[in-house]
Amino acid sequence: MVYTPQELTTIAEAPMLTGLAVAMVDIGIVSTAIEAAALSKEIAGVAKKYPSNSVIQAVFSEAALKSGDIKLQKPDVKPEEVESGALIDKAIAAIHTALSLLDGKATPAEIVEYKAFVYACADAVAHAAGDGLFGSGNKVSDKEAVALLKFKAALT
């Protein structure tokens, strides 16, 4: 299936915004950096993890990323969105938009794998750093656990 550059961008935004939303529920200078690295690693490895998924290959393969077709801008995140939990809602809306775009274009198996990848981004961020000094301590905070539950519900 061929996707437009806008569709590719929409498909790419959901996992990135999901990971960002989890990272932002508990902000810390060191832990946020560790979590950003975990999200980057998850995204960088997804094309190898799902080599036969045409959706993931179209968006996250090395060739796709080098093509310049996908325009990823830093999400516009307002402090009040983080504090109110609206950023999680914004990520869930991005997930729903991406999934509705894939409906009828991707195979059911590809959609299942895409959903697993989106959740893996959130999960990797939640488990990347603890709430203690320099990212030590409890890995998944209460706020992150709530965010994970919301994302799991949105992806089922």
N, C-alpha and C positions, 0 to 999 in steps of 0.2 A: 504494500500500500504506500502511496506517495502522500506526504503531508506538506502543507504549505509552511513557509517559515514561521508564520504566526501560530499555527497549530503546534509546531515543534517547540516554540517558546512556551506555549501554554502547558504542554506535556512536561517540559523541564522545570517549570516554576513550582509545580505541586510538591515534588520531593524536597526541593530547596527551601521553600517557605515552611514546609512541615518541620524540617530539621531546625531551621532558624527559630520557629515558634517554641520548640522545646528548649533550645539554648537560652532563649530570652526569659523563660519563666523564672529562672534563678540566675541572675547576672552576677558574674564575678570576673575580674580581669583575667586571672589565670585559667579558671575553669571554662570560661567562654572561649578562650583561645584553643584549649584542648578539645572542646566540643566542636569548634569550627573545623579543626583538623580531622576529627572523626567523621564529620559530614562529608568533607572533601574526599576522604579515603573511600567512603561508601559509594559516592558518586563515581569516582575514578575507576572503581573495580566492577561496577555493575555490568558493563558490556562483556567482560570476561565471564561473569557469573551466569549471564543469560545470553549465550552466543547465538541462539536460534530465535530470539524474540525480536521481531522486526521493529516493534515500537521502540524498545530500548536501544537497539542498534541505530535506528534513525536519529535518535536524540543524543545518546551518550557514547557512541563509538568514537574512537580517536578521529576517524575521517569526518564524522558529523560535527564534532567539536571544532575541527580545523576548518571546516567549510565556511564558517561565518554566517550560516543561515539562521542560527539560533542567537537571538539577541537577549542576553541575560543582563538585566539591570539590577543594581542593588535595590532590594525592595524598600519602599518608602514606609518606614516603621516609626510611628509616633510613640513617645513615652506613655501616653494614656492608653494606647492599644495594648502595650505590654502589661501595664498595671491592671487593666480591666479584664484581660483575657481575650480581648477582641482580636488579637493577633492569631490566636488558635482558631477562632471562627473564620478569620480571613484565609488561613491555611486550609481549613475544611472546605471553604468555598472554592479554593483553587483545586483541591482534590476532585470535588464534584464536577467542576468545569472540565478538567482533564478527562475524567471518566466518561462524561457525556460525549465528549469529542471522540473518544475511542470506541464508544458503543456503535457497532455496525461497521467499523473500519478495521478493528483488531479482532483476532480470534479470542474466544473465551479464555483459552490458556494464556495468551499474551496479557490479557487484562488481569488475570489472577497474579501473574508474575510481576506486573507493574505495581499492583496493589501491595504485594509483598515487599517490593523495593521501596516504595514510599514509606511503609511502616518501618522497614529496616533503617531508613535514614533517621527517623524519630528515635528508634530504639538505640541506635549507635550513639547518638548525641546524649541521650539520657544516661547511658552507661559509661560515657567517656570520662567524666570527672566527678569527683565527690564534692561534698559541700564543705569540706575542711580546708585547711591551709594548703595552698598549691594543688588543689584538686584532689586531696586525699579525703578519706572518710567515706560516709555513706554515698554510694554511687548514684542511686536514683532517689531524688528528693520526693517529698509528698506532692509538690506541685508538678513535678515531671511525671509522676505516676498517674496523676489525674489527666494530664495532657495525653499520655500514652493511651489511656482508656478511651478518651474522646476520639483519638485518631483511629484506634482499633474499631470503634463503633462506626465511624465514617467510612471505613474501608470494607465493611462487611455487607 
